[in-house]
């Protein structure tokens, strides 16, 4: 059963994800001059999704695994310098 506090966090994380998607889609163009903004928005969206996934599990090892996945994807997707 989901508590009221968890519902608030689900709402906040969904709102953060939705705003990041809209900003990425409507305001930020593709291109090398915007690569850091695109990277940051991608990390924000990934953190929101993994945060919602972490709320489904009460095990600490799942939380640690999600953090390792997030850091690994950040390292792989790190923008190249100009």
PDB file of N, CA, C and O in Angstrom:
ATOM      1  N   UNK A   1       0.835  -1.174   0.000  1.00  0.00           N
ATOM      2  CA  UNK A   1       0.000   0.000   0.000  1.00  0.00           C
ATOM      3  C   UNK A   1       0.887   1.249   0.000  1.00  0.00           C
ATOM      4  O   UNK A   1       1.920   1.292   0.669  1.00  0.00           O
ATOM      5  N   UNK A   2       0.474   2.239  -0.746  1.00  0.00           N
ATOM      6  CA  UNK A   2       1.241   3.464  -0.884  1.00  0.00           C
ATOM      7  C   UNK A   2       0.728   4.491   0.118  1.00  0.00           C
ATOM      8  O   UNK A   2      -0.475   4.732   0.220  1.00  0.00           O
ATOM      9  N   UNK A   3       1.660   5.091   0.854  1.00  0.00           N
ATOM     10  CA  UNK A   3       1.266   6.085   1.854  1.00  0.00           C
ATOM     11  C   UNK A   3       1.070   7.453   1.193  1.00  0.00           C
ATOM     12  O   UNK A   3       1.405   7.654   0.026  1.00  0.00           O
ATOM     13  N   UNK A   4       0.522   8.377   1.967  1.00  0.00           N
ATOM     14  CA  UNK A   4       0.327   9.739   1.468  1.00  0.00           C
ATOM     15  C   UNK A   4       1.658  10.417   1.184  1.00  0.00           C
ATOM     16  O   UNK A   4       1.773  11.190   0.233  1.00  0.00           O
ATOM     17  N   UNK A   5       2.666  10.134   2.005  1.00  0.00           N
ATOM     18  CA  UNK A   5       3.987  10.727   1.785  1.00  0.00           C
ATOM     19  C   UNK A   5       4.601  10.208   0.487  1.00  0.00           C
ATOM     20  O   UNK A   5       5.226  10.973  -0.248  1.00  0.00           O
ATOM     21  N   UNK A   6       4.430   8.919   0.197  1.00  0.00           N
ATOM     22  CA  UNK A   6       4.933   8.383  -1.063  1.00  0.00           C
ATOM     23  C   UNK A   6       4.185   8.974  -2.249  1.00  0.00           C
ATOM     24  O   UNK A   6       4.789   9.240  -3.288  1.00  0.00           O
ATOM     25  N   UNK A   7       2.886   9.181  -2.112  1.00  0.00           N
ATOM     26  CA  UNK A   7       2.129   9.807  -3.190  1.00  0.00           C
ATOM     27  C   UNK A   7       2.648  11.195  -3.508  1.00  0.00           C
ATOM     28  O   UNK A   7       2.709  11.587  -4.673  1.00  0.00           O
ATOM     29  N   UNK A   8       3.029  11.949  -2.463  1.00  0.00           N
ATOM     30  CA  UNK A   8       3.589  13.291  -2.685  1.00  0.00           C
ATOM     31  C   UNK A   8       4.890  13.201  -3.465  1.00  0.00           C
ATOM     32  O   UNK A   8       5.126  13.995  -4.376  1.00  0.00           O
ATOM     33  N   UNK A   9       5.737  12.234  -3.112  1.00  0.00           N
ATOM     34  CA  UNK A   9       7.015  12.084  -3.817  1.00  0.00           C
ATOM     35  C   UNK A   9       6.801  11.620  -5.250  1.00  0.00           C
ATOM     36  O   UNK A   9       7.486  12.091  -6.158  1.00  0.00           O
ATOM     37  N   UNK A  10       5.858  10.702  -5.468  1.00  0.00           N
ATOM     38  CA  UNK A  10       5.544  10.301  -6.837  1.00  0.00           C
ATOM     39  C   UNK A  10       5.094  11.500  -7.656  1.00  0.00           C
ATOM     40  O   UNK A  10       5.507  11.658  -8.805  1.00  0.00           O
ATOM     41  N   UNK A  11       4.256  12.338  -7.080  1.00  0.00           N
ATOM     42  CA  UNK A  11       3.774  13.531  -7.774  1.00  0.00           C
ATOM     43  C   UNK A  11       4.926  14.477  -8.099  1.00  0.00           C
ATOM     44  O   UNK A  11       5.025  14.972  -9.222  1.00  0.00           O
ATOM     45  N   UNK A  12       5.803  14.733  -7.118  1.00  0.00           N
ATOM     46  CA  UNK A  12       6.934  15.644  -7.330  1.00  0.00           C
ATOM     47  C   UNK A  12       7.877  15.100  -8.400  1.00  0.00           C
ATOM     48  O   UNK A  12       8.299  15.844  -9.286  1.00  0.00           O
ATOM     49  N   UNK A  13       8.208  13.818  -8.329  1.00  0.00           N
ATOM     50  CA  UNK A  13       9.121  13.233  -9.319  1.00  0.00           C
ATOM     51  C   UNK A  13       8.493  13.205 -10.713  1.00  0.00           C
ATOM     52  O   UNK A  13       9.185  13.424 -11.708  1.00  0.00           O
ATOM     53  N   UNK A  14       7.203  12.939 -10.789  1.00  0.00           N
ATOM     54  CA  UNK A  14       6.522  12.972 -12.085  1.00  0.00           C
ATOM     55  C   UNK A  14       6.486  14.386 -12.640  1.00  0.00           C
ATOM     56  O   UNK A  14       6.670  14.591 -13.840  1.00  0.00           O
ATOM     57  N   UNK A  15       6.251  15.359 -11.772  1.00  0.00           N
ATOM     58  CA  UNK A  15       6.255  16.760 -12.201  1.00  0.00           C
ATOM     59  C   UNK A  15       7.639  17.189 -12.689  1.00  0.00           C
ATOM     60  O   UNK A  15       7.753  17.852 -13.720  1.00  0.00           O
ATOM     61  N   UNK A  16       8.680  16.819 -11.963  1.00  0.00           N
ATOM     62  CA  UNK A  16      10.054  17.150 -12.379  1.00  0.00           C
ATOM     63  C   UNK A  16      10.359  16.516 -13.729  1.00  0.00           C
ATOM     64  O   UNK A  16      10.921  17.165 -14.610  1.00  0.00           O
ATOM     65  N   UNK A  17       9.989  15.255 -13.891  1.00  0.00           N
ATOM     66  CA  UNK A  17      10.225  14.582 -15.169  1.00  0.00           C
ATOM     67  C   UNK A  17       9.461  15.269 -16.306  1.00  0.00           C
ATOM     68  O   UNK A  17      10.019  15.510 -17.376  1.00  0.00           O
ATOM     69  N   UNK A  18       8.195  15.580 -16.071  1.00  0.00           N
ATOM     70  CA  UNK A  18       7.392  16.226 -17.105  1.00  0.00           C
ATOM     71  C   UNK A  18       7.921  17.592 -17.498  1.00  0.00           C
ATOM     72  O   UNK A  18       7.953  17.927 -18.682  1.00  0.00           O
ATOM     73  N   UNK A  19       8.334  18.383 -16.525  1.00  0.00           N
ATOM     74  CA  UNK A  19       8.893  19.704 -16.830  1.00  0.00           C
ATOM     75  C   UNK A  19      10.201  19.573 -17.595  1.00  0.00           C
ATOM     76  O   UNK A  19      10.448  20.328 -18.536  1.00  0.00           O
ATOM     77  N   UNK A  20      11.043  18.621 -17.199  1.00  0.00           N
ATOM     78  CA  UNK A  20      12.314  18.419 -17.907  1.00  0.00           C
ATOM     79  C   UNK A  20      12.084  17.986 -19.347  1.00  0.00           C
ATOM     80  O   UNK A  20      12.804  18.420 -20.247  1.00  0.00           O
ATOM     81  N   UNK A  21      11.093  17.141 -19.573  1.00  0.00           N
ATOM     82  CA  UNK A  21      10.781  16.711 -20.940  1.00  0.00           C
ATOM     83  C   UNK A  21      10.281  17.896 -21.764  1.00  0.00           C
ATOM     84  O   UNK A  21      10.691  18.074 -22.911  1.00  0.00           O
ATOM     85  N   UNK A  22       9.403  18.699 -21.186  1.00  0.00           N
ATOM     86  CA  UNK A  22       8.890  19.856 -21.929  1.00  0.00           C
ATOM     87  C   UNK A  22       9.978  20.873 -22.234  1.00  0.00           C
ATOM     88  O   UNK A  22      10.028  21.410 -23.341  1.00  0.00           O
ATOM     89  N   UNK A  23      10.851  21.146 -21.269  1.00  0.00           N
ATOM     90  CA  UNK A  23      11.956  22.085 -21.505  1.00  0.00           C
ATOM     91  C   UNK A  23      12.879  21.541 -22.575  1.00  0.00           C
ATOM     92  O   UNK A  23      13.313  22.280 -23.458  1.00  0.00           O
ATOM     93  N   UNK A  24      13.184  20.246 -22.505  1.00  0.00           N
ATOM     94  CA  UNK A  24      14.057  19.634 -23.499  1.00  0.00           C
ATOM     95  C   UNK A  24      13.428  19.658 -24.888  1.00  0.00           C
ATOM     96  O   UNK A  24      14.115  19.893 -25.883  1.00  0.00           O
ATOM     97  N   UNK A  25      12.150  19.419 -24.950  1.00  0.00           N
ATOM     98  CA  UNK A  25      11.468  19.338 -26.231  1.00  0.00           C
ATOM     99  C   UNK A  25      11.174  20.714 -26.835  1.00  0.00           C
ATOM    100  O   UNK A  25      11.291  20.899 -28.046  1.00  0.00           O
ATOM    101  N   UNK A  26      10.792  21.678 -25.991  1.00  0.00           N
ATOM    102  CA  UNK A  26      10.339  22.964 -26.516  1.00  0.00           C
ATOM    103  C   UNK A  26      11.396  24.069 -26.513  1.00  0.00           C
ATOM    104  O   UNK A  26      11.387  24.920 -27.403  1.00  0.00           O
ATOM    105  N   UNK A  27      12.302  24.079 -25.541  1.00  0.00           N
ATOM    106  CA  UNK A  27      13.183  25.229 -25.371  1.00  0.00           C
ATOM    107  C   UNK A  27      14.639  25.013 -25.748  1.00  0.00           C
ATOM    108  O   UNK A  27      15.316  25.957 -26.156  1.00  0.00           O
ATOM    109  N   UNK A  28      15.125  23.806 -25.620  1.00  0.00           N
ATOM    110  CA  UNK A  28      16.555  23.561 -25.814  1.00  0.00           C
ATOM    111  C   UNK A  28      16.791  22.895 -27.167  1.00  0.00           C
ATOM    112  O   UNK A  28      16.334  21.776 -27.400  1.00  0.00           O
ATOM    113  N   UNK A  29      17.507  23.584 -28.058  1.00  0.00           N
ATOM    114  CA  UNK A  29      17.790  22.989 -29.368  1.00  0.00           C
ATOM    115  C   UNK A  29      18.925  21.966 -29.282  1.00  0.00           C
ATOM    116  O   UNK A  29      19.708  21.962 -28.332  1.00  0.00           O
ATOM    117  N   UNK A  30      18.995  21.111 -30.283  1.00  0.00           N
ATOM    118  CA  UNK A  30      20.130  20.201 -30.390  1.00  0.00           C
ATOM    119  C   UNK A  30      21.322  20.972 -30.925  1.00  0.00           C
ATOM    120  O   UNK A  30      21.166  22.031 -31.533  1.00  0.00           O
ATOM    121  N   UNK A  31      22.484  20.448 -30.702  1.00  0.00           N
ATOM    122  CA  UNK A  31      23.686  21.086 -31.215  1.00  0.00           C
ATOM    123  C   UNK A  31      24.789  21.068 -30.192  1.00  0.00           C
ATOM    124  O   UNK A  31      24.555  20.875 -28.998  1.00  0.00           O
ATOM    125  N   UNK A  32      25.997  21.274 -30.676  1.00  0.00           N
ATOM    126  CA  UNK A  32      27.164  21.168 -29.794  1.00  0.00           C
ATOM    127  C   UNK A  32      27.209  22.283 -28.761  1.00  0.00           C
ATOM    128  O   UNK A  32      27.757  22.085 -27.677  1.00  0.00           O
ATOM    129  N   UNK A  33      26.649  23.448 -29.065  1.00  0.00           N
ATOM    130  CA  UNK A  33      26.678  24.538 -28.084  1.00  0.00           C
ATOM    131  C   UNK A  33      25.697  24.298 -26.933  1.00  0.00           C
ATOM    132  O   UNK A  33      25.799  24.952 -25.895  1.00  0.00           O
ATOM    133  N   UNK A  34      24.765  23.388 -27.100  1.00  0.00           N
ATOM    134  CA  UNK A  34      23.773  23.070 -26.066  1.00  0.00           C
ATOM    135  C   UNK A  34      23.987  21.690 -25.449  1.00  0.00           C
ATOM    136  O   UNK A  34      23.110  21.179 -24.752  1.00  0.00           O
ATOM    137  N   UNK A  35      25.155  21.082 -25.703  1.00  0.00           N
ATOM    138  CA  UNK A  35      25.363  19.704 -25.261  1.00  0.00           C
ATOM    139  C   UNK A  35      25.326  19.560 -23.740  1.00  0.00           C
ATOM    140  O   UNK A  35      24.846  18.545 -23.235  1.00  0.00           O
ATOM    141  N   UNK A  36      25.821  20.551 -23.000  1.00  0.00           N
ATOM    142  CA  UNK A  36      25.809  20.449 -21.544  1.00  0.00           C
ATOM    143  C   UNK A  36      24.404  20.610 -20.973  1.00  0.00           C
ATOM    144  O   UNK A  36      24.065  19.983 -19.970  1.00  0.00           O
ATOM    145  N   UNK A  37      23.592  21.443 -21.603  1.00  0.00           N
ATOM    146  CA  UNK A  37      22.205  21.604 -21.166  1.00  0.00           C
ATOM    147  C   UNK A  37      21.429  20.317 -21.447  1.00  0.00           C
ATOM    148  O   UNK A  37      20.655  19.855 -20.608  1.00  0.00           O
ATOM    149  N   UNK A  38      21.642  19.749 -22.626  1.00  0.00           N
ATOM    150  CA  UNK A  38      20.976  18.486 -22.966  1.00  0.00           C
ATOM    151  C   UNK A  38      21.415  17.366 -22.029  1.00  0.00           C
ATOM    152  O   UNK A  38      20.598  16.542 -21.619  1.00  0.00           O
ATOM    153  N   UNK A  39      22.702  17.335 -21.689  1.00  0.00           N
ATOM    154  CA  UNK A  39      23.209  16.329 -20.751  1.00  0.00           C
ATOM    155  C   UNK A  39      22.568  16.495 -19.377  1.00  0.00           C
ATOM    156  O   UNK A  39      22.147  15.515 -18.762  1.00  0.00           O
ATOM    157  N   UNK A  40      22.494  17.726 -18.900  1.00  0.00           N
ATOM    158  CA  UNK A  40      21.890  17.991 -17.593  1.00  0.00           C
ATOM    159  C   UNK A  40      20.420  17.621 -17.544  1.00  0.00           C
ATOM    160  O   UNK A  40      19.952  17.046 -16.562  1.00  0.00           O
ATOM    161  N   UNK A  41      19.691  17.949 -18.600  1.00  0.00           N
ATOM    162  CA  UNK A  41      18.267  17.582 -18.648  1.00  0.00           C
ATOM    163  C   UNK A  41      18.089  16.066 -18.715  1.00  0.00           C
ATOM    164  O   UNK A  41      17.171  15.517 -18.106  1.00  0.00           O
ATOM    165  N   UNK A  42      18.961  15.399 -19.450  1.00  0.00           N
ATOM    166  CA  UNK A  42      18.903  13.943 -19.514  1.00  0.00           C
ATOM    167  C   UNK A  42      19.164  13.311 -18.156  1.00  0.00           C
ATOM    168  O   UNK A  42      18.502  12.345 -17.776  1.00  0.00           O
ATOM    169  N   UNK A  43      20.130  13.858 -17.427  1.00  0.00           N
ATOM    170  CA  UNK A  43      20.426  13.338 -16.092  1.00  0.00           C
ATOM    171  C   UNK A  43      19.277  13.612 -15.119  1.00  0.00           C
ATOM    172  O   UNK A  43      18.970  12.779 -14.265  1.00  0.00           O
ATOM    173  N   UNK A  44      18.651  14.765 -15.250  1.00  0.00           N
ATOM    174  CA  UNK A  44      17.509  15.086 -14.402  1.00  0.00           C
ATOM    175  C   UNK A  44      16.343  14.136 -14.656  1.00  0.00           C
ATOM    176  O   UNK A  44      15.704  13.668 -13.713  1.00  0.00           O
ATOM    177  N   UNK A  45      16.065  13.850 -15.929  1.00  0.00           N
ATOM    178  CA  UNK A  45      14.994  12.917 -16.271  1.00  0.00           C
ATOM    179  C   UNK A  45      15.316  11.514 -15.762  1.00  0.00           C
ATOM    180  O   UNK A  45      14.447  10.828 -15.223  1.00  0.00           O
ATOM    181  N   UNK A  46      16.568  11.091 -15.935  1.00  0.00           N
ATOM    182  CA  UNK A  46      16.969   9.773 -15.465  1.00  0.00           C
ATOM    183  C   UNK A  46      16.884   9.664 -13.951  1.00  0.00           C
ATOM    184  O   UNK A  46      16.462   8.635 -13.424  1.00  0.00           O
ATOM    185  N   UNK A  47      17.283  10.720 -13.248  1.00  0.00           N
ATOM    186  CA  UNK A  47      17.204  10.715 -11.786  1.00  0.00           C
ATOM    187  C   UNK A  47      15.754  10.632 -11.313  1.00  0.00           C
ATOM    188  O   UNK A  47      15.466   9.950 -10.329  1.00  0.00           O
ATOM    189  N   UNK A  48      14.844  11.312 -11.995  1.00  0.00           N
ATOM    190  CA  UNK A  48      13.433  11.250 -11.615  1.00  0.00           C
ATOM    191  C   UNK A  48      12.866   9.853 -11.826  1.00  0.00           C
ATOM    192  O   UNK A  48      12.135   9.343 -10.976  1.00  0.00           O
ATOM    193  N   UNK A  49      13.198   9.234 -12.952  1.00  0.00           N
ATOM    194  CA  UNK A  49      12.700   7.885 -13.229  1.00  0.00           C
ATOM    195  C   UNK A  49      13.289   6.879 -12.244  1.00  0.00           C
ATOM    196  O   UNK A  49      12.569   6.028 -11.722  1.00  0.00           O
ATOM    197  N   UNK A  50      14.594   6.972 -11.988  1.00  0.00           N
ATOM    198  CA  UNK A  50      15.216   6.045 -11.041  1.00  0.00           C
ATOM    199  C   UNK A  50      14.735   6.308  -9.611  1.00  0.00           C
ATOM    200  O   UNK A  50      14.660   5.380  -8.805  1.00  0.00           O
ATOM    201  N   UNK A  51      14.413   7.549  -9.295  1.00  0.00           N
ATOM    202  CA  UNK A  51      13.842   7.848  -7.984  1.00  0.00           C
ATOM    203  C   UNK A  51      12.491   7.195  -7.793  1.00  0.00           C
ATOM    204  O   UNK A  51      12.183   6.683  -6.716  1.00  0.00           O
ATOM    205  N   UNK A  52      11.675   7.214  -8.856  1.00  0.00           N
ATOM    206  CA  UNK A  52      10.380   6.527  -8.766  1.00  0.00           C
ATOM    207  C   UNK A  52      10.584   5.019  -8.654  1.00  0.00           C
ATOM    208  O   UNK A  52       9.857   4.348  -7.922  1.00  0.00           O
ATOM    209  N   UNK A  53      11.565   4.485  -9.374  1.00  0.00           N
ATOM    210  CA  UNK A  53      11.851   3.049  -9.274  1.00  0.00           C
ATOM    211  C   UNK A  53      12.352   2.691  -7.881  1.00  0.00           C
ATOM    212  O   UNK A  53      12.021   1.625  -7.362  1.00  0.00           O
ATOM    213  N   UNK A  54      13.140   3.564  -7.272  1.00  0.00           N
ATOM    214  CA  UNK A  54      13.656   3.291  -5.931  1.00  0.00           C
ATOM    215  C   UNK A  54      12.544   3.282  -4.897  1.00  0.00           C
ATOM    216  O   UNK A  54      12.652   2.589  -3.885  1.00  0.00           O
ATOM    217  N   UNK A  55      11.492   4.026  -5.127  1.00  0.00           N
ATOM    218  CA  UNK A  55      10.386   4.059  -4.165  1.00  0.00           C
ATOM    219  C   UNK A  55       9.598   2.751  -4.158  1.00  0.00           C
ATOM    220  O   UNK A  55       8.912   2.454  -3.180  1.00  0.00           O
ATOM    221  N   UNK A  56       9.683   1.975  -5.220  1.00  0.00           N
ATOM    222  CA  UNK A  56       8.969   0.702  -5.267  1.00  0.00           C
ATOM    223  C   UNK A  56       9.643  -0.361  -4.414  1.00  0.00           C
ATOM    224  O   UNK A  56       9.009  -1.337  -4.015  1.00  0.00           O
ATOM    225  N   UNK A  57      10.935  -0.174  -4.134  1.00  0.00           N
ATOM    226  CA  UNK A  57      11.676  -1.182  -3.380  1.00  0.00           C
ATOM    227  C   UNK A  57      12.108  -0.633  -2.031  1.00  0.00           C
ATOM    228  O   UNK A  57      12.460   0.541  -1.914  1.00  0.00           O
ATOM    229  N   UNK A  58      12.080  -1.466  -1.032  1.00  0.00           N
ATOM    230  CA  UNK A  58      12.516  -1.064   0.295  1.00  0.00           C
ATOM    231  C   UNK A  58      13.918  -1.581   0.602  1.00  0.00           C
ATOM    232  O   UNK A  58      14.443  -1.332   1.687  1.00  0.00           O
ATOM    233  N   UNK A  59      14.524  -2.292  -0.333  1.00  0.00           N
ATOM    234  CA  UNK A  59      15.848  -2.869  -0.117  1.00  0.00           C
ATOM    235  C   UNK A  59      16.942  -1.870  -0.459  1.00  0.00           C
ATOM    236  O   UNK A  59      16.892  -1.211  -1.497  1.00  0.00           O
ATOM    237  N   UNK A  60      17.919  -1.765   0.414  1.00  0.00           N
ATOM    238  CA  UNK A  60      19.014  -0.809   0.186  1.00  0.00           C
ATOM    239  C   UNK A  60      19.883  -1.201  -0.989  1.00  0.00           C
ATOM    240  O   UNK A  60      20.424  -0.329  -1.670  1.00  0.00           O
ATOM    241  N   UNK A  61      20.030  -2.495  -1.246  1.00  0.00           N
ATOM    242  CA  UNK A  61      20.877  -2.901  -2.362  1.00  0.00           C
ATOM    243  C   UNK A  61      20.277  -2.467  -3.693  1.00  0.00           C
ATOM    244  O   UNK A  61      21.018  -2.208  -4.642  1.00  0.00           O
ATOM    245  N   UNK A  62      18.956  -2.382  -3.785  1.00  0.00           N
ATOM    246  CA  UNK A  62      18.318  -1.888  -5.008  1.00  0.00           C
ATOM    247  C   UNK A  62      18.628  -0.404  -5.181  1.00  0.00           C
ATOM    248  O   UNK A  62      18.911   0.046  -6.291  1.00  0.00           O
ATOM    249  N   UNK A  63      18.577   0.349  -4.097  1.00  0.00           N
ATOM    250  CA  UNK A  63      18.910   1.776  -4.165  1.00  0.00           C
ATOM    251  C   UNK A  63      20.357   1.968  -4.598  1.00  0.00           C
ATOM    252  O   UNK A  63      20.652   2.817  -5.439  1.00  0.00           O
ATOM    253  N   UNK A  64      21.262   1.172  -4.020  1.00  0.00           N
ATOM    254  CA  UNK A  64      22.678   1.275  -4.390  1.00  0.00           C
ATOM    255  C   UNK A  64      22.878   0.905  -5.859  1.00  0.00           C
ATOM    256  O   UNK A  64      23.653   1.554  -6.560  1.00  0.00           O
ATOM    257  N   UNK A  65      22.191  -0.122  -6.324  1.00  0.00           N
ATOM    258  CA  UNK A  65      22.300  -0.527  -7.722  1.00  0.00           C
ATOM    259  C   UNK A  65      21.797   0.574  -8.651  1.00  0.00           C
ATOM    260  O   UNK A  65      22.397   0.816  -9.698  1.00  0.00           O
ATOM    261  N   UNK A  66      20.709   1.240  -8.282  1.00  0.00           N
ATOM    262  CA  UNK A  66      20.181   2.330  -9.114  1.00  0.00           C
ATOM    263  C   UNK A  66      21.155   3.502  -9.176  1.00  0.00           C
ATOM    264  O   UNK A  66      21.289   4.142 -10.219  1.00  0.00           O
ATOM    265  N   UNK A  67      21.836   3.786  -8.067  1.00  0.00           N
ATOM    266  CA  UNK A  67      22.839   4.854  -8.073  1.00  0.00           C
ATOM    267  C   UNK A  67      24.010   4.474  -8.968  1.00  0.00           C
ATOM    268  O   UNK A  67      24.521   5.320  -9.703  1.00  0.00           O
ATOM    269  N   UNK A  68      24.442   3.226  -8.919  1.00  0.00           N
ATOM    270  CA  UNK A  68      25.540   2.768  -9.780  1.00  0.00           C
ATOM    271  C   UNK A  68      25.139   2.859 -11.247  1.00  0.00           C
ATOM    272  O   UNK A  68      25.940   3.273 -12.084  1.00  0.00           O
ATOM    273  N   UNK A  69      23.915   2.478 -11.560  1.00  0.00           N
ATOM    274  CA  UNK A  69      23.423   2.583 -12.944  1.00  0.00           C
ATOM    275  C   UNK A  69      23.392   4.040 -13.382  1.00  0.00           C
ATOM    276  O   UNK A  69      23.804   4.362 -14.496  1.00  0.00           O
ATOM    277  N   UNK A  70      22.906   4.925 -12.512  1.00  0.00           N
ATOM    278  CA  UNK A  70      22.828   6.344 -12.854  1.00  0.00           C
ATOM    279  C   UNK A  70      24.214   6.927 -13.115  1.00  0.00           C
ATOM    280  O   UNK A  70      24.407   7.638 -14.101  1.00  0.00           O
ATOM    281  N   UNK A  71      25.174   6.638 -12.250  1.00  0.00           N
ATOM    282  CA  UNK A  71      26.540   7.148 -12.427  1.00  0.00           C
ATOM    283  C   UNK A  71      27.170   6.542 -13.675  1.00  0.00           C
ATOM    284  O   UNK A  71      27.856   7.237 -14.424  1.00  0.00           O
ATOM    285  N   UNK A  72      26.941   5.253 -13.903  1.00  0.00           N
ATOM    286  CA  UNK A  72      27.488   4.616 -15.100  1.00  0.00           C
ATOM    287  C   UNK A  72      26.957   5.232 -16.380  1.00  0.00           C
ATOM    288  O   UNK A  72      27.719   5.472 -17.317  1.00  0.00           O
ATOM    289  N   UNK A  73      25.666   5.488 -16.430  1.00  0.00           N
ATOM    290  CA  UNK A  73      25.090   6.127 -17.615  1.00  0.00           C
ATOM    291  C   UNK A  73      25.566   7.569 -17.770  1.00  0.00           C
ATOM    292  O   UNK A  73      25.699   8.061 -18.890  1.00  0.00           O
ATOM    293  N   UNK A  74      25.823   8.246 -16.654  1.00  0.00           N
ATOM    294  CA  UNK A  74      26.342   9.611 -16.729  1.00  0.00           C
ATOM    295  C   UNK A  74      27.754   9.612 -17.299  1.00  0.00           C
ATOM    296  O   UNK A  74      28.096  10.478 -18.104  1.00  0.00           O
ATOM    297  N   UNK A  75      28.570   8.655 -16.892  1.00  0.00           N
ATOM    298  CA  UNK A  75      29.946   8.583 -17.401  1.00  0.00           C
ATOM    299  C   UNK A  75      29.951   8.239 -18.884  1.00  0.00           C
ATOM    300  O   UNK A  75      30.720   8.811 -19.656  1.00  0.00           O
ATOM    301  N   UNK A  76      29.084   7.298 -19.285  1.00  0.00           N
ATOM    302  CA  UNK A  76      29.016   6.917 -20.694  1.00  0.00           C
ATOM    303  C   UNK A  76      28.510   8.085 -21.553  1.00  0.00           C
ATOM    304  O   UNK A  76      29.005   8.300 -22.659  1.00  0.00           O
ATOM    305  N   UNK A  77      27.541   8.825 -21.054  1.00  0.00           N
ATOM    306  CA  UNK A  77      26.938   9.907 -21.839  1.00  0.00           C
ATOM    307  C   UNK A  77      27.583  11.262 -21.649  1.00  0.00           C
ATOM    308  O   UNK A  77      27.061  12.260 -22.145  1.00  0.00           O
ATOM    309  N   UNK A  78      28.728  11.331 -20.929  1.00  0.00           N
ATOM    310  CA  UNK A  78      29.401  12.597 -20.665  1.00  0.00           C
ATOM    311  C   UNK A  78      29.726  13.301 -21.975  1.00  0.00           C
ATOM    312  O   UNK A  78      30.326  12.686 -22.856  1.00  0.00           O
ATOM    313  N   UNK A  79      29.355  14.561 -22.135  1.00  0.00           N
ATOM    314  CA  UNK A  79      29.630  15.281 -23.388  1.00  0.00           C
ATOM    315  C   UNK A  79      31.125  15.469 -23.627  1.00  0.00           C
ATOM    316  O   UNK A  79      31.895  15.702 -22.695  1.00  0.00           O
ATOM    317  N   UNK A  80      31.505  15.365 -24.862  1.00  0.00           N
ATOM    318  CA  UNK A  80      32.904  15.593 -25.226  1.00  0.00           C
ATOM    319  C   UNK A  80      33.180  17.081 -25.290  1.00  0.00           C
ATOM    320  O   UNK A  80      32.327  17.863 -25.713  1.00  0.00           O
ATOM    321  N   UNK A  81      34.359  17.465 -24.875  1.00  0.00           N
ATOM    322  CA  UNK A  81      34.732  18.883 -24.941  1.00  0.00           C
ATOM    323  C   UNK A  81      34.965  19.291 -26.388  1.00  0.00           C
ATOM    324  O   UNK A  81      35.277  18.469 -27.250  1.00  0.00           O
ATOM    325  N   UNK A  82      34.804  20.571 -26.621  1.00  0.00           N
ATOM    326  CA  UNK A  82      34.999  21.087 -27.977  1.00  0.00           C
ATOM    327  C   UNK A  82      36.451  21.190 -28.314  1.00  0.00           C
ATOM    328  O   UNK A  82      36.800  21.607 -29.419  1.00  0.00           O
TER     329      UNK A  82
END
